[in-house]
Amino acid sequence: MPAPKPAADSRVEVTHLVMPFDANTLGTAFGGTVMQWTDLAAAMAAMRHARVPVVTASIDQLSFLAPIRIGQMAILHAQVNAVFGTSMEVGVEVQTEDPLTGERKKCCDAFLTFVSLGPDGQPTRAPPLRTDSDDERRREREAGERRAARLASRTPRAP
């Protein structure tokens, strides 16, 4: 089994300038566009940790808290929270920044689960995660709680 990799090594920051083609008729970023940016930032964090291709398995608790307006920047921070064998939970926080004042506001957060894939396209174990700070340990613990709730709520599949 590979050595545990520090959670901090998976950190990703992505910045987008919201343009008119990203926005709806109210002048704010489409929710679907922000979701796509969130998925991509999370995938980069998962790949940075696993160093293999990954696929999105689920998106949990994606919450829109404030709009991102045309001309503002969307800043996404993603990091692996926990590893569960072949799957990983990645947390993403999106902030909006006014480029003229520098004022930032949290506008979205989400938890995404990714599965790491081997050369045959089948799930493969991801390296264990090393948590070095109290915040990283809290994130890992809470990810385990979310995973347990997700698994408990699954509906059995029909044969």
Secondary structure, 3 states (H helix, E strand, C coil): CCCCEEHHHHCEEEEEECCHHHECCCCEECHHHHHHHHHHHHHHHHHHHHCCCEEEEEEEEEEECCCCECCCEEEEEEEEEEEECCEEEEEEEEEEECCCCCCEEEEEEEEEEEEEECCCCCECCCCCEECCCHHHHHHHHHHHHHHHHHHHHCCCCCC
